[in-house]
């Protein structure tokens, strides 16, 4: 079996990862990155293609040679791949469902703790040599999180781990998920999306990006939120209509936001979110800790091993 990783530098940007579990299974060629023109050359005679969040649309898939049998997305979200077009060519698409669950949940909680302690505002004031927080008590919101309501939109692997950490901090949790579970914990309950928006002090997004969830946070949903509430997005940027979010922040309709993902990555240089004091932005780092990336490589080897054995796992285009 021959495997090509078309943009390996996106995963192994520090050359620290060990690919030996993969190379024991398959003849692996890693390219740092590939342009659209290079892709078709590089997939010739290959059985398996690995991509990391690289757009792989119908146009490209339709030109893949018959040797290609599997596309392995080196991540959880697979909205970059046209899975229907792959299915039409009998190409299996698989993903890695939970390599960075702990890391992303920890980031969501880090954001919540940072926002509750008004760290971005305080840091900004100090950078401006504004010492009012020393001399005039505290000029920014600053509160404890226990007893506050955390709204979790999407209670899959990351959502559930975030809930576990939030419960340890004494938060109450409201969950909206179209496939609700039964919660044994007394401080977790399922709600409608409207109730969650109205009652939460923090809202954290952990649903996938689909046609149904695009802009799930928009001017209507933002108008239901409390003026003291915060929104946290570590899932996918287009879950939030960014223009509506900017308006809601400018109009003090909500208190702040923390965004690991944005509608366009990187955002335009003049995006107002960069300069808002009550906004934390990070460059899509949820999955990038070393431990998560090595786990991802090892889980990719498991996916490929199962595929070679004729029992593919983590297939995302099986029942279209
Ligand atoms: P998961 O599949 O385990 O969970 C997704 C949950 O969302 C499921 O419970 C599902 O029922 C729910 N859901 C589906 N449609 C919904 C809707 N309309 N409203 C509310 N909930 C809905 O996925 P996961 O492992 O928890 O990952 C969640 C997302 O996190 C991924 O799709 C990915 O986009 C994102 N992610 C981001 C990073 C990062 O680096 N920031 C890393 C990994 C994953």
Boltz pocket constraint, residues with backbone or C-beta under 6 A from the ligand:
constraints:
  - pocket:
      binder: B
      contacts: [[A, 76], [A, 77], [A, 97], [A, 98], [A, 100], [A, 101], [A, 104], [A, 153], [A, 154], [A, 155], [A, 156], [A, 157], [A, 158], [A, 159], [A, 176], [A, 177], [A, 178], [A, 179], [A, 205], [A, 206], [A, 207], [A, 208], [A, 209], [A, 212], [A, 213], [A, 234], [A, 235], [A, 236], [A, 260], [A, 261], [A, 284], [A, 285], [A, 286], [A, 287], [A, 288]]
      max_distance: 6.0
